[in-house]
Amino acid sequence: MSNPEANKALVVKAINELFGNRDVSALDRYWSKDYIQHDPHAPNGTGGLRSLVEGLGESFKLHLGMVVADGDIVMVHARYEGDPTLIAAEIYRIEDGKIAEHWDVLQPEVTDTASGNPMFSLPRQAAAA
């Protein structure tokens, strides 16, 4: 039986170590050797992620926002600060304690939005009654 809280913790730790700390050895610890990639710009396996992380510029910063899990699926709302800065909805599938599959939707950050609300923020808490 899948543990959503453990899966959330795994994904947050993996992303922080790989992208936040630029530690490519995290790929061996947290990603499946049979990793399936659905991003149209990346191949299956961890080689594409390794190359991406090794090529990140000095100004790159990772910001994690909302993280939700349902069984073995974990979704992360993230901001990748760089050139360009991207807002992401990342979806991961966990299998046997490793990241086994990934989908994403990436969009350049827009700061002047029609609503005046930022693309990346934590949800507002409901006011106490």
C-alpha distance (Angstrom), angle and dihedral (degrees) to the residues before:
residue distance angle dihedral
M1 . . .
S2 3.80 . .
N3 3.82 120.9 .
P4 3.84 110.1 -145.2
E5 3.83 94.8 -165.7
A6 3.81 92.4 50.8
N7 3.80 89.8 46.6
K8 3.83 91.2 51.8
A9 3.80 90.7 49.8
L10 3.81 91.0 48.8
V11 3.81 93.8 51.5
V12 3.82 94.1 45.4
K13 3.81 91.6 49.1
A14 3.82 92.3 45.8
I15 3.82 94.7 48.7
N16 3.81 93.2 44.9
E17 3.80 92.5 50.0
L18 3.81 95.3 43.9
F19 3.81 102.3 39.0
G20 3.81 102.9 16.0
N21 3.81 96.7 45.3
R22 3.83 95.9 22.7
D23 3.79 88.7 -130.3
V24 3.81 105.6 157.3
S25 3.81 90.5 -175.1
A26 3.83 84.6 75.3
L27 3.81 86.1 76.2
D28 3.81 89.2 68.1
R29 3.82 92.9 47.1
Y30 3.81 102.2 43.5
W31 3.82 110.2 19.4
S32 3.80 125.5 76.7
K33 3.80 117.1 -116.0
D34 3.84 85.6 -126.9
Y35 3.83 93.9 50.1
I36 3.82 112.5 169.6
Q37 3.81 116.8 -148.1
H38 3.81 123.7 -160.5
D39 3.82 96.9 178.8
P40 3.83 103.7 113.9
H41 3.82 91.4 -136.6
A42 3.81 98.7 51.8
P43 3.80 133.0 67.1
N44 3.80 125.9 -130.8
G45 3.79 115.6 -88.1
T46 3.78 128.7 43.6
G47 3.81 97.9 -78.6
G48 3.80 93.1 91.3
L49 3.80 91.8 51.3
R50 3.80 90.7 48.1
S51 3.81 91.1 53.0
L52 3.81 91.8 45.7
V53 3.80 93.7 51.9
E54 3.80 93.6 43.7
G55 3.83 88.7 53.3
L56 3.81 97.6 49.8
G57 3.78 114.3 124.9
E58 3.78 124.8 -121.0
S59 3.81 91.8 -103.7
F60 3.83 95.2 56.0
K61 3.81 114.5 120.4
L62 3.79 131.3 177.1
H63 3.81 121.2 -140.7
L64 3.80 118.2 -176.5
G65 3.78 119.6 -157.4
M66 3.77 129.1 169.0
V67 3.79 117.6 6.7
V68 3.80 120.0 -170.3
A69 3.78 131.6 174.7
D70 3.76 136.6 -164.5
G71 3.78 112.5 -177.4
D72 3.79 108.8 -55.6
I73 3.84 94.1 -10.9
V74 3.82 120.7 92.5
M75 3.80 124.4 -175.3
V76 3.81 122.7 -163.3
H77 3.80 128.5 -169.2
A78 3.80 106.1 -151.5
R79 3.78 142.9 172.4
Y80 3.79 117.7 -144.5
E81 3.79 105.8 -161.8
G82 3.78 111.7 -153.5
D83 3.78 140.9 82.9
P84 2.95 98.9 -18.4
T85 3.80 106.2 13.5
L86 3.79 108.3 -136.0
I87 3.78 133.0 -160.0
A88 3.79 112.5 -148.2
A89 3.76 141.6 -166.4
E90 3.80 103.2 -159.9
I91 3.80 122.1 -170.5
Y92 3.79 121.5 -164.7
R93 3.80 132.0 -175.0
I94 3.80 116.4 -150.7
E95 3.80 122.0 -149.7
D96 3.82 125.6 175.1
G97 3.82 91.6 -11.3
K98 3.81 95.3 -53.6
I99 3.80 136.8 96.6
A100 3.79 101.8 -99.6
E101 3.81 104.0 169.0
H102 3.82 139.1 17.3
W103 3.80 139.7 -164.6
D104 3.79 127.4 175.5
V105 3.76 144.9 -177.9
L106 3.82 112.8 -154.3
Q107 3.78 126.4 -171.4
P108 3.81 132.0 174.2
E109 3.79 109.7 -107.7
V110 3.80 115.6 -102.9
T111 3.79 112.9 -157.4
D112 3.82 98.8 -176.8
T113 3.80 99.7 61.4
A114 3.81 125.3 177.2
S115 3.82 90.4 -122.5
G116 3.78 95.5 44.8
N117 3.81 88.4 -124.6
P118 3.80 119.7 122.4
M119 3.79 120.5 -114.1
F120 3.79 90.6 -129.3
S121 3.79 121.2 47.0
L122 3.75 140.9 114.5
P123 3.81 115.9 -94.8
R124 3.78 116.4 -92.4
Q125 3.78 114.4 -108.3
A126 3.79 116.1 -120.2
A127 3.80 110.5 -105.0
A128 3.77 113.3 -102.8
A129 3.78 112.0 -105.1
